[in-house]
């Protein structure tokens, strides 16, 4: 009979002896005076700086390192699995002459996704200065045919002492005389650094925006994976019901959004434009604007070029430029047939665009001062934690429970915009945050509504023209879009 190994539990990480906390720091004006919501109770070490009237910049540090390294068995690219798989992998580890521990943990439920129990198979525990020893165990397991990797235990999402490095910008619209802007840089299709976008706009400060599509054609991997409105122009369609940050002048609002774009031919027939400035799928009609910044994709589709009045100036194959002042309708399959039948050269096609605030159930005026950043995950709604991981396409253990660098945006009851970046993936220095920790942080900072923007290596905060946080890639990464704070002019 195969020996059944003792199953450890995630509470192993919860019951570790924690030394006494260091002496509490004094709170800085403009920050909460209550205990920091993550790690041990206490006021974080902090500093404050005014960037402009109504714009405060804060740095916070809290906690201390205690987590070390371990070795995790990997099956099909994941370090967590079913109990049966964990038992089998633990036996393989034993056969390699090592002593495994099976760790059971629960991925907590979120607002739109249930909890789940999973198991990890781990070997050993080493302090931060002995990572090389863990790497030797990985090699030993590999030689025995067992896939494994070195993991920093602080990434797990279990109870920890930190530490955390956090940077926060708070904008009071009652005092601030500037405005908010979204930026896609010089091109929707390509990625650009936040610092470059901030510099081009002469911004006071900036952070990275929402997620972007890394699974499309390489030339289009700056395309936001959700709504983008820049200067009142819809440049990327909404994922219906996904949350976003609506910016109008000095006002900010978080809400669920939808968008619609409809093309109406001169003969009265209509077709839904299902995508903007992205690679089309079969039978889709996609519209490209001059902000695309490159030629349209090459496929077997058909394109019609519209001038500023909507007149069709050309019918052509795919893969052409989008000249200034024009738009291009690109159809594939059935959508290409519609263009051939209803959008001949010299005719007129009227394109109607609408963006809807689903909480208010009304259209958002697409005026020049309107900017929207999407590609986000809901964290806080009406002052309560409400993580919408499933609706926003992130219902998995890695995103919900594990710690990563985070870029967060929230709005307080009295309309202040709160932006926070939490650096991570730096064992011993700063460990990032889970979705739950990110929500707690934003609530502590006073946000009534808050969202999680793109994170990981994308997390970037720029003050003036300088990156002030520590991107986890070691260098600043190009991203799809950015949120800019523009000073009074």
Order of alpha helices (4+ residues) and beta strands (2+ residues): beta-alpha-beta-beta-beta-alpha-beta-beta-alpha-beta-beta-beta-beta-alpha-beta-beta-beta-beta-beta-beta-beta-beta-beta-beta-beta-alpha-beta-beta-beta-beta-beta-alpha-beta-beta-alpha-beta-beta-beta-beta-beta
